[in-house]
Amino acid sequence: METDEEIIVRVATPEDVDFALPIVAEMESSAKARGTGIAKRNPMDIKKKILQGNAVIAFTKSGFWAGFSYIQAWQDDGFVSNSGLIVAPEFRGLKVAAAIKKKIFELSRFLYPSAKIFSITTGLPVMKLNSRLGFEPVTYSEITTDTRFWEGCKSCINYPVLVGHQFANCLCTAMLFYPPELKNPVLLSTAD
């Protein structure tokens, strides 16, 4: 397969649902190969994200799947997680992850313009990508408190660490993007 072929990164469409199984398989395989913790994803959940328009997918012009990521809103759309970033092995080192991360961030800002966007990761490359987009490292107390988010971590090999620290920290680094209007709020006077 030619890896110098142009790669297209776009919002996933219903025609992409058949890629849910290879996406989930690669997520699990990649985590095992790196020896890092990652929560296992259910192919049905990935299909749902695709059908909802809450995912980004990358392909070569000739149709080979190259990468994927999705978003999930939490706490009445106050928070949005950027999750599941994966690049097929043959496309790593070609800036596909950077293109996907940029597109999923843009989708998050478009769909949820007032939400705080967060990402948790053990990977330095993802931390660097997040930093370039304006994310800052934060404690877990600054991201969603929605228990459904943390339930998604149950299949991660590091879940006992998370539970042992009462969900206050783990081996992942939490990073948060504050929408500009929330980062520097204008203080309003109540006096006339």
BALOBA-1460 file (C-alpha; in Angstrom, 3 decimals):
// residues 192
<rec num="1" residu="m" x="0.000" y="0.000" z="0.000"/>
<rec num="2" residu="e" x="1.290" y="3.476" z="-0.862"/>
<rec num="3" residu="t" x="1.662" y="5.565" z="2.286"/>
<rec num="4" residu="d" x="2.508" y="8.713" z="0.326"/>
<rec num="5" residu="e" x="-1.050" y="8.739" z="-1.021"/>
<rec num="6" residu="e" x="-3.186" y="11.739" z="-0.012"/>
<rec num="7" residu="i" x="-5.127" y="11.186" z="3.196"/>
<rec num="8" residu="i" x="-8.580" y="12.680" z="3.615"/>
<rec num="9" residu="v" x="-9.810" y="13.502" z="7.132"/>
<rec num="10" residu="r" x="-13.528" y="14.208" z="7.430"/>
<rec num="11" residu="v" x="-16.554" y="13.872" z="9.670"/>
<rec num="12" residu="a" x="-17.667" y="10.238" z="9.562"/>
<rec num="13" residu="t" x="-20.921" y="9.424" z="7.751"/>
<rec num="14" residu="p" x="-23.344" y="6.472" z="7.989"/>
<rec num="15" residu="e" x="-21.453" y="4.803" z="5.121"/>
<rec num="16" residu="d" x="-18.488" y="4.437" z="7.509"/>
<rec num="17" residu="v" x="-20.183" y="2.222" z="10.120"/>
<rec num="18" residu="d" x="-18.620" y="-0.939" z="8.680"/>
<rec num="19" residu="f" x="-15.250" y="0.334" z="9.908"/>
<rec num="20" residu="a" x="-16.329" y="0.080" z="13.572"/>
<rec num="21" residu="l" x="-14.930" y="-3.446" z="13.989"/>
<rec num="22" residu="p" x="-11.474" y="-2.720" z="12.505"/>
<rec num="23" residu="i" x="-11.314" y="0.547" z="14.482"/>
<rec num="24" residu="v" x="-12.046" y="-1.220" z="17.794"/>
<rec num="25" residu="a" x="-9.658" y="-4.067" z="16.951"/>
<rec num="26" residu="e" x="-6.850" y="-1.618" z="16.196"/>
<rec num="27" residu="m" x="-7.501" y="0.334" z="19.400"/>
<rec num="28" residu="e" x="-7.111" y="-2.824" z="21.456"/>
<rec num="29" residu="s" x="-4.153" y="-4.157" z="19.472"/>
<rec num="30" residu="s" x="-2.326" y="-0.843" z="19.663"/>
<rec num="31" residu="a" x="-2.834" y="-0.526" z="23.420"/>
<rec num="32" residu="k" x="-1.488" y="-4.037" z="23.966"/>
<rec num="33" residu="a" x="1.539" y="-3.390" z="21.734"/>
<rec num="34" residu="r" x="2.380" y="-0.169" z="23.604"/>
<rec num="35" residu="g" x="1.676" y="-1.755" z="26.977"/>
<rec num="36" residu="t" x="-0.579" y="1.149" z="27.885"/>
<rec num="37" residu="g" x="-3.973" y="1.215" z="29.421"/>
<rec num="38" residu="i" x="-6.921" y="2.016" z="27.220"/>
<rec num="39" residu="a" x="-10.562" y="1.352" z="27.801"/>
<rec num="40" residu="k" x="-11.951" y="-1.173" z="25.342"/>
<rec num="41" residu="r" x="-14.564" y="0.242" z="23.023"/>
<rec num="42" residu="n" x="-17.719" y="-1.532" z="21.930"/>
<rec num="43" residu="p" x="-18.198" y="-1.584" z="18.121"/>
<rec num="44" residu="m" x="-21.869" y="-0.671" z="18.621"/>
<rec num="45" residu="d" x="-20.835" y="2.470" z="20.520"/>
<rec num="46" residu="i" x="-18.439" y="3.416" z="17.704"/>
<rec num="47" residu="k" x="-21.216" y="2.884" z="15.149"/>
<rec num="48" residu="k" x="-23.504" y="5.101" z="17.233"/>
<rec num="49" residu="k" x="-20.896" y="7.894" z="17.298"/>
<rec num="50" residu="i" x="-20.540" y="7.642" z="13.522"/>
<rec num="51" residu="l" x="-24.304" y="7.735" z="12.955"/>
<rec num="52" residu="q" x="-24.683" y="10.730" z="15.300"/>
<rec num="53" residu="g" x="-22.055" y="12.722" z="13.381"/>
<rec num="54" residu="n" x="-19.784" y="12.684" z="16.444"/>
<rec num="55" residu="a" x="-16.752" y="11.066" z="14.829"/>
<rec num="56" residu="v" x="-13.917" y="11.852" z="12.458"/>
<rec num="57" residu="i" x="-12.385" y="9.306" z="10.120"/>
<rec num="58" residu="a" x="-9.332" y="9.315" z="7.855"/>
<rec num="59" residu="f" x="-8.921" y="7.459" z="4.557"/>
<rec num="60" residu="t" x="-6.533" y="7.363" z="1.659"/>
<rec num="61" residu="k" x="-7.956" y="8.549" z="-1.644"/>
<rec num="62" residu="s" x="-8.146" y="4.901" z="-2.711"/>
<rec num="63" residu="g" x="-10.301" y="4.015" z="0.322"/>
<rec num="64" residu="f" x="-7.950" y="2.495" z="2.919"/>
<rec num="65" residu="w" x="-8.903" y="3.317" z="6.501"/>
<rec num="66" residu="a" x="-6.136" y="5.363" z="8.144"/>
<rec num="67" residu="g" x="-7.492" y="6.668" z="11.469"/>
<rec num="68" residu="f" x="-10.386" y="7.663" z="13.703"/>
<rec num="69" residu="s" x="-11.542" y="9.662" z="16.755"/>
<rec num="70" residu="y" x="-14.880" y="10.566" z="18.350"/>
<rec num="71" residu="i" x="-16.503" y="12.968" z="20.785"/>
<rec num="72" residu="q" x="-18.934" y="12.551" z="23.652"/>
<rec num="73" residu="a" x="-20.808" y="15.267" z="25.547"/>
<rec num="74" residu="w" x="-21.136" y="15.101" z="29.351"/>
<rec num="75" residu="q" x="-22.966" y="17.017" z="32.099"/>
<rec num="76" residu="d" x="-25.638" y="18.700" z="29.976"/>
<rec num="77" residu="d" x="-23.103" y="19.507" z="27.227"/>
<rec num="78" residu="g" x="-20.850" y="21.380" z="29.659"/>
<rec num="79" residu="f" x="-17.959" y="19.061" z="28.847"/>
<rec num="80" residu="v" x="-16.958" y="17.224" z="25.671"/>
<rec num="81" residu="s" x="-14.372" y="14.462" z="25.575"/>
<rec num="82" residu="n" x="-12.154" y="13.909" z="22.545"/>
<rec num="83" residu="s" x="-11.604" y="10.158" z="22.649"/>
<rec num="84" residu="g" x="-10.529" y="7.056" z="20.819"/>
<rec num="85" residu="l" x="-7.796" y="8.610" z="18.680"/>
<rec num="86" residu="i" x="-6.257" y="5.785" z="16.668"/>
<rec num="87" residu="v" x="-4.141" y="5.617" z="13.520"/>
<rec num="88" residu="a" x="-3.621" y="2.398" z="11.562"/>
<rec num="89" residu="p" x="0.020" y="1.255" z="11.928"/>
<rec num="90" residu="e" x="0.917" y="1.753" z="8.261"/>
<rec num="91" residu="f" x="-0.076" y="5.429" z="8.498"/>
<rec num="92" residu="r" x="1.759" y="6.340" z="11.701"/>
<rec num="93" residu="g" x="4.454" y="8.971" z="11.475"/>
<rec num="94" residu="l" x="2.658" y="10.715" z="8.587"/>
<rec num="95" residu="k" x="0.887" y="13.397" z="10.693"/>
<rec num="96" residu="v" x="-2.451" y="11.600" z="10.360"/>
<rec num="97" residu="a" x="-3.017" y="11.815" z="14.127"/>
<rec num="98" residu="a" x="-2.418" y="15.578" z="14.035"/>
<rec num="99" residu="a" x="-4.941" y="16.010" z="11.206"/>
<rec num="100" residu="i" x="-7.535" y="13.865" z="13.013"/>
<rec num="101" residu="k" x="-6.972" y="15.652" z="16.317"/>
<rec num="102" residu="k" x="-7.388" y="19.052" z="14.651"/>
<rec num="103" residu="k" x="-10.587" y="17.947" z="12.884"/>
<rec num="104" residu="i" x="-12.138" y="16.356" z="16.008"/>
<rec num="105" residu="f" x="-11.310" y="19.524" z="17.962"/>
<rec num="106" residu="e" x="-12.978" y="21.661" z="15.263"/>
<rec num="107" residu="l" x="-16.027" y="19.368" z="15.320"/>
<rec num="108" residu="s" x="-16.197" y="19.662" z="19.122"/>
<rec num="109" residu="r" x="-16.039" y="23.464" z="18.953"/>
<rec num="110" residu="f" x="-18.662" y="23.554" z="16.193"/>
<rec num="111" residu="l" x="-21.169" y="21.223" z="17.868"/>
<rec num="112" residu="y" x="-20.526" y="22.389" z="21.446"/>
<rec num="113" residu="p" x="-19.091" y="25.934" z="21.236"/>
<rec num="114" residu="s" x="-19.472" y="26.674" z="24.960"/>
<rec num="115" residu="a" x="-18.266" y="23.311" z="26.291"/>
<rec num="116" residu="k" x="-14.984" y="22.641" z="27.997"/>
<rec num="117" residu="i" x="-13.179" y="20.034" z="25.885"/>
<rec num="118" residu="f" x="-11.046" y="17.419" z="27.579"/>
<rec num="119" residu="s" x="-8.831" y="14.513" z="26.714"/>
<rec num="120" residu="i" x="-7.100" y="11.982" z="28.922"/>
<rec num="121" residu="t" x="-4.093" y="10.095" z="27.649"/>
<rec num="122" residu="t" x="-0.920" y="8.295" z="28.618"/>
<rec num="123" residu="g" x="0.732" y="9.190" z="25.299"/>
<rec num="124" residu="l" x="3.203" y="12.057" z="24.993"/>
<rec num="125" residu="p" x="2.414" y="12.579" z="21.273"/>
<rec num="126" residu="v" x="-1.276" y="13.160" z="22.081"/>
<rec num="127" residu="m" x="-0.315" y="15.508" z="24.922"/>
<rec num="128" residu="k" x="1.786" y="17.528" z="22.466"/>
<rec num="129" residu="l" x="-1.072" y="17.621" z="19.929"/>
<rec num="130" residu="n" x="-3.466" y="18.766" z="22.646"/>
<rec num="131" residu="s" x="-1.052" y="21.492" z="23.776"/>
<rec num="132" residu="r" x="-0.815" y="22.859" z="20.238"/>
<rec num="133" residu="l" x="-4.616" y="23.181" z="20.198"/>
<rec num="134" residu="g" x="-4.693" y="25.099" z="23.480"/>
<rec num="135" residu="f" x="-5.352" y="22.288" z="25.953"/>
<rec num="136" residu="e" x="-3.721" y="22.593" z="29.376"/>
<rec num="137" residu="p" x="-2.862" y="19.828" z="31.864"/>
<rec num="138" residu="v" x="-5.380" y="19.767" z="34.726"/>
<rec num="139" residu="t" x="-6.321" y="17.651" z="37.705"/>
<rec num="140" residu="y" x="-9.159" y="15.183" z="37.282"/>
<rec num="141" residu="s" x="-11.369" y="17.405" z="39.444"/>
<rec num="142" residu="e" x="-11.480" y="19.931" z="36.560"/>
<rec num="143" residu="i" x="-12.963" y="17.528" z="34.016"/>
<rec num="144" residu="t" x="-16.355" y="15.865" z="34.016"/>
<rec num="145" residu="t" x="-17.687" y="14.339" z="37.201"/>
<rec num="146" residu="d" x="-20.212" y="12.262" z="35.234"/>
<rec num="147" residu="t" x="-19.905" y="8.718" z="36.565"/>
<rec num="148" residu="r" x="-20.773" y="7.337" z="33.108"/>
<rec num="149" residu="f" x="-17.481" y="8.720" z="31.789"/>
<rec num="150" residu="w" x="-15.473" y="6.953" z="34.496"/>
<rec num="151" residu="e" x="-17.443" y="3.723" z="33.997"/>
<rec num="152" residu="g" x="-15.955" y="3.682" z="30.500"/>
<rec num="153" residu="c" x="-12.542" y="3.215" z="32.114"/>
<rec num="154" residu="k" x="-13.515" y="-0.108" z="33.724"/>
<rec num="155" residu="s" x="-11.950" y="-2.200" z="30.947"/>
<rec num="156" residu="c" x="-8.607" y="-0.358" z="31.159"/>
<rec num="157" residu="i" x="-5.771" y="-2.266" z="32.830"/>
<rec num="158" residu="n" x="-5.165" y="0.785" z="35.027"/>
<rec num="159" residu="y" x="-8.720" y="0.957" z="36.393"/>
<rec num="160" residu="p" x="-7.635" y="-0.365" z="39.828"/>
<rec num="161" residu="v" x="-5.226" y="2.595" z="40.059"/>
<rec num="162" residu="l" x="-8.070" y="5.019" z="39.259"/>
<rec num="163" residu="v" x="-10.357" y="3.423" z="41.859"/>
<rec num="164" residu="g" x="-7.542" y="3.284" z="44.415"/>
<rec num="165" residu="h" x="-7.149" y="7.036" z="44.069"/>
<rec num="166" residu="q" x="-10.935" y="7.630" z="44.372"/>
<rec num="167" residu="f" x="-11.081" y="8.812" z="40.719"/>
<rec num="168" residu="a" x="-8.805" y="11.765" z="41.568"/>
<rec num="169" residu="n" x="-5.913" y="10.602" z="39.367"/>
<rec num="170" residu="c" x="-4.522" y="7.689" z="37.408"/>
<rec num="171" residu="l" x="-1.731" y="7.081" z="34.910"/>
<rec num="172" residu="c" x="-3.469" y="9.191" z="32.260"/>
<rec num="173" residu="t" x="-2.878" y="12.915" z="32.064"/>
<rec num="174" residu="a" x="-6.044" y="15.008" z="31.898"/>
<rec num="175" residu="m" x="-5.940" y="17.984" z="29.545"/>
<rec num="176" residu="l" x="-8.622" y="20.630" z="29.190"/>
<rec num="177" residu="f" x="-9.470" y="23.310" z="26.633"/>
<rec num="178" residu="y" x="-11.451" y="26.213" z="28.030"/>
<rec num="179" residu="p" x="-13.607" y="28.080" z="25.501"/>
<rec num="180" residu="p" x="-12.308" y="31.658" z="25.333"/>
<rec num="181" residu="e" x="-15.500" y="33.056" z="26.869"/>
<rec num="182" residu="l" x="-15.045" y="30.799" z="29.929"/>
<rec num="183" residu="k" x="-11.282" y="31.159" z="30.280"/>
<rec num="184" residu="n" x="-11.322" y="34.914" z="30.836"/>
<rec num="185" residu="p" x="-14.832" y="35.669" z="32.034"/>
<rec num="186" residu="v" x="-15.897" y="39.276" z="32.177"/>
<rec num="187" residu="l" x="-16.903" y="40.197" z="35.685"/>
<rec num="188" residu="l" x="-20.226" y="41.975" z="35.660"/>
<rec num="189" residu="s" x="-21.109" y="44.497" z="38.306"/>
<rec num="190" residu="t" x="-24.506" y="44.162" z="39.971"/>
<rec num="191" residu="a" x="-24.432" y="47.787" z="41.072"/>
<rec num="192" residu="d" x="-26.430" y="50.322" z="39.003"/>
